[in-house]
Amino acid sequence: MTDARGLSTFRSWIQSLTVAQELGVLLGVVVFFVGMAADAAVNKIVWLALAALCFAAVVWSVRSRRSLNIIDDEEPTTATSGEAEPVPATGASDVLHEEDEDAPSAGRTAFVPRNTVAGESAPGPAFERSSEAPAPSYTFQISDFFEQDPEARTDDGPKAEFHYLIRKVLTVIKEVHFAHSVALFWVNGEKHQLVLENHVTESSVFTTHRRRELGLDLISQIAIAGKPQILSSVNARSLQEMLPYYTSPEPVRTFVGVPIFYTRTALPPKDPVAVLTVDCKGEDAYGPETLAQLGQFTKLISALIQSYTDKYDLLLDSEVLRSITRQRDQLRLDFTVHNAIRSLAEEVSRIVPWDYIAAVVFDDARKAWALHYVMNRMNDAYVPMGQEIDLHHSLTGQVIQYSVPKVVDNIASLSLPRYYRAERCESAGSLIALPLSSVQRCYGALIVESKDAGTYSDADARLLQKLADTTSWSLEILSLTDVATNFVATDEVTGVATRRHFLDRVQEEVQRSSDFGSELAVVMIAIDNVQELAARHGTDSVDAVLQTIGRLIKASVRPYDVVGRIDVNRFGILLVRTTTNEASLWSEKLRKNVASHIVNVDGKSFSVTISVGVSGAATEVTDMVLLENADRVLKKAVEAGGNIVRVF
């Protein structure tokens, strides 16, 4: 094809030569061959130089002729008088001529047909722009270049920002391809679902359902195969089977769908994460060039997914960090099992959608696993707080036994009850069940439930597990603290016996007193106004006061008497072979000794007072009754204003 075009150009050039120019070319050719046939080098150079001169003369004459033709073409457009000079006819096309911009008399720019002369009117309609009717000017509007739509505000986080940007991209695709509907569907391979992310449409029957199962429709085929598809002629009868996002027939004739890929690794992705669909009412409106254009849009959407994913991960991590911080702050105020479970449930409710949240822990009193905390947003029938669960025949029981989280998309498909067989809960919805476990022990389970099926994913489970792990370690610390409290004999702060050791000794001595008929008395002491003391002098001052009183008590008792710390600010003293009256006198002496003692903390000096309750062991009295009697009279001493001794 290139040789044919070159030959045609050469023939056209030869035909445009004059007779003199043709003779010059012929002479140059003859001289060239004579020079090539010459033997001597000098003669050959001379003849070839003459041939070159002949060719140069022909080229010069051709260029001079073309320059004259150009001048002849320009002269008719600049004529201002009534003299008309013919314009050389070079074809049927028209040429637009403009007056010189530097000439002040230029009044208009006219469109003159090439087959007419200046001063004459063209046979067809005349097109001209006169100075009396200037072209309309463009008025600048800031809304043409700046988004003033309230939806453009993306302060609601990465998810709202991504949703807004995707809608803008779909709008551009719709305008560029003159589409009827443009939509983006997520592909959830784990749940075998298509999820509608966003759409732009002119249809009033576009579906409102966000989720649908993968099937045999075109969108599902693209999602499964990962290949684009073009349907140049859509059968109106099978429209809803092929394009299930319409709830009733639409006059759609052409469809194109392309997969969108995304990966967070260096390896190429295998399965699409989304499908972009475009349809229109025109027949055979899209082709391979449409796929090329949509390919650029899919790359843009993939970049948006990357940006959104990074931002959303950072947002979730920061939210989890804030939740853990709030949990720790709550535990600093009240480090108990109940507060740890309650703070976990509250933080979970901030992160994921929920209708019910329940926590199961082991109840030491009943020696059974039971619901310790329940949040019910719907205020309808659910499992009551304190209800024991079936450890061996329930979903929660399996989570506790095996310490493995469970994500259930459809509760109706469960073969086991959530907690126990007779539970009265709706069977619809989805749930997450997470173990509250440390390395070697499981302390319970957290159950988060929604009435909507398919609400939770494995990513949600991993996110909530971070909060559950924080609570698990708190329960671990509480458990170890309880072990230390129950089995360590000496209190770390005061140096006296721990509560467990003191109670064991009381039980032993009461039994001994009952067997041998000896006297026995229990004295309980409470420090007055501990909270006021901590507020005025700091928490360190409370420990200093406890240590001081502990030393004073131990200095006042006999070696075989028992002194123990039974509460935060209370001491218990077991006086062996002591009557109630003797115990009362001893207590009064101790009260005066404490009240007159000066406590020094960080250069500050102050004194404290104590309230005392005394109870003697009567015949056949139990250790619990003896302790309850002492505690009862101690409360009366505190209610009386403190710094006093009361005897039961």
Beta strands, then each sheet from edge to edge (+ up, - down):
strand 1: 95-96
strand 2: 108-112
strand 3: 128-130
strand 4: 181-188
strand 5: 193-201
strand 6: 211-213
strand 7: 229-231
strand 8: 254-260
strand 9: 274-280
strand 10: 356-363
strand 11: 368-376
strand 12: 406-408
strand 13: 430-437
strand 14: 442-450
strand 15: 520-527
strand 16: 562-565
strand 17: 570-576
strand 18: 599-601
strand 19: 604-606
strand 20: 610-616
strand 21: 645-647
sheet 1: 1+ 2- 3+
sheet 2: 6+ 5- 4+ 9- 8+ 7-
sheet 3: 11+ 10- 14+ 13- 12+
sheet 4: 16+ 17- 15+ 20- 21-
sheet 5: 18+ 19-
end
